[in-house]
Amino acid sequence: MATLLYPPETSHEQEKYLLSNIKDWSILNGLAVRPSRHSISADIDPSEAYAITAPVTLFPSLFPKICFDEARAIQKAYNELYAAIARDREWLKQIVEGLIEVDDFIAKLWNIHLEVEKEGYAQHLSLGLFRSDYMIHANPKNAHAKPTIKQVEFNTIASSFGGLSSKFPASQYLCLVAHHVRYLNSITAYPLTPNKLIKTESLPENGTSDSLTLGLSTAHRAYGPSKSSPGLPLCILFIVASPETNIFDQLALSSPLQSSSEIPTFRLPFNLILDHTSVSANRDRVLTYTPPHSLDITYEVTLLYFRAGYSPSHYPSPASWQARLHLERSAAIKCPSILTHLAGSKKIQQELATPKSPHLNNFLSRTSFADMIERIRNTFTAIYPLDSTPEGKHAIRLATDAKESEGYVLKPQREGGGNNIYGAKIPAFLAGLGGDQQKWPDPTTSTEELHL
């Protein structure tokens, strides 16, 4: 029996027809982003009204069901792990204090925690909306090896695309992708071969958007009644970038909060925090927000949902850091808190995943997820520090050898993969930093590459 080629070969006309329908269907159904200023200038789009198709593939990506089921099965245990890390201030202190001399961004985040801790936290609740990113891995030396999932990173702040990935409610079918595939199948946009493979009934339910909005609304209610005197109307604030390209993903969460839960929800650009919010001078430290479009109404903020603030580029001035401190010391619940933000750093991932590390057991062995410890450990790749520990010295030997470094990735302490250095380029990159290893920007980590 012949093996079906996937994705299938397409003629020029087939590809043109498929691409045209994908773009039109995506815009029609809100699967969109704002174009960046690098692609469309302010002169062409002064009101920021343009929208383009969000990044999509022409054909659904195949993903082994066994891997998908495993990722879902261990997610609650992962959530508990990172929540426990954020609660353990002493352990975080040990990790962060090893970074502050070489990572100014981490140092400033930690200093915010120290300032608030000294004053006393006005809010002890926090909300975590997490996303664990995986790649499929199969042992390249074993042709019969079963695929497994390996964690790329764990996101604790501004985890995106939960809204767009489940744009439609369950009553309109399974999820956005199911609609997408069903429509393209119905108009024969897909060639005959993949029609035998692409079946909407094989697509799992995607309730991500509902789960995220439930988390936001639950945190809003957990805040309780207004702490102001007289009482003020309550609201949720989305802290966003300006301009924001991923606005539709965010609106997929904020719109149901307003329409279904009837919770006033506003978007506040990070650079305007100090202009439109204030913190009361009393011990309650109530955060209030006055919308610039409606100056006669002041709201008390129950929840701050950060969709910005995760990158050094979001803090161009001392006022930006003052704004983050201003929010953190307030009584509003944060998603995430400054400690949860720090818990998502690459150094924490490395501390957990370094071979023979005891930390995973320490955090989960006394919880209801103790039976998940080995399953979580199986998702780790070998991540090494570049420091003076035995593991670090081993990593330095690998990273400075042109041949040995071929199987590794150098990951700095930043969100996303745009800053990674791969394989044979690692030795030259480190050489460019100088021979003094103390000046290397630890926690630069050396990570095994993944294969499929």
Stockholm file with secondary structure:
# STOCKHOLM 1.0

chainA/1-452         MATLLYPPETSHEQEKYLLSNIKDWSILNGLAVRPSRHSISADIDPSEAYAITAPVTLFPSLFPKICFDEARAIQKAYNELYAAIARDREWLKQIVEGLIEVDDFIAKLWNIHLEVEKEGYAQHLSLGLFRSDYMIHANPKNAHAKPTIKQVEFNTIASSFGGLSSKFPASQYLCLVAHHVRYLNSITAYPLTPNKLIKTESLPENGTSDSLTLGLSTAHRAYGPSKSSPGLPLCILFIVASPETNIFDQLALSSPLQSSSEIPTFRLPFNLILDHTSVSANRDRVLTYTPPHSLDITYEVTLLYFRAGYSPSHYPSPASWQARLHLERSAAIKCPSILTHLAGSKKIQQELATPKSPHLNNFLSRTSFADMIERIRNTFTAIYPLDSTPEGKHAIRLATDAKESEGYVLKPQREGGGNNIYGAKIPAFLAGLGGDQQKWPDPTTSTEELHL
#=GR chainA/1-452 SS CCCCCSSCCCCHHHHHHHHHHHHHHHHHTTCEECCCTTTSCTTTCTTCCCCEECCCCSSCCCCCHHHHHHHHHHHHHHHHHHHHHHHCHHHHHHHHTTTTTTCHHHHHHHHHHHHHHHHCCSCCCBCCCCEEEEEEECCTTCTTCCCEEEEEEEECSCCCSTTGGGCSCGGGSSCHHHHHHHHHHHTTCSCHHHHTTCCGGGSCCCCHHHHHHHHHHHHHHHHCSCCSSSCCCEEEEEEECSSCTTHHHHHHHHHHHHHTSCCCEEEEEGGGHHHHEEECSSTTCCEEECCTTCTTCCEEEEEEEESSCSSGGGCCSHHHHHHHHHHHTSSSEEESCHHHHHHTSHHHHHHHHSTTCCHHHHHHTTSTTGGGHHHHHTTCCCEEESSSSHHHHHHHHHHTCTTGGGGEEEECSSSSSTTCEETTHHHHHHHHTCSCGGGSCSSCEEEECCCC
#=GC SS_cons         CCCCCSSCCCCHHHHHHHHHHHHHHHHHTTCEECCCTTTSCTTTCTTCCCCEECCCCSSCCCCCHHHHHHHHHHHHHHHHHHHHHHHCHHHHHHHHTTTTTTCHHHHHHHHHHHHHHHHCCSCCCBCCCCEEEEEEECCTTCTTCCCEEEEEEEECSCCCSTTGGGCSCGGGSSCHHHHHHHHHHHTTCSCHHHHTTCCGGGSCCCCHHHHHHHHHHHHHHHHCSCCSSSCCCEEEEEEECSSCTTHHHHHHHHHHHHHTSCCCEEEEEGGGHHHHEEECSSTTCCEEECCTTCTTCCEEEEEEEESSCSSGGGCCSHHHHHHHHHHHTSSSEEESCHHHHHHTSHHHHHHHHSTTCCHHHHHHTTSTTGGGHHHHHTTCCCEEESSSSHHHHHHHHHHTCTTGGGGEEEECSSSSSTTCEETTHHHHHHHHTCSCGGGSCSSCEEEECCCC
//
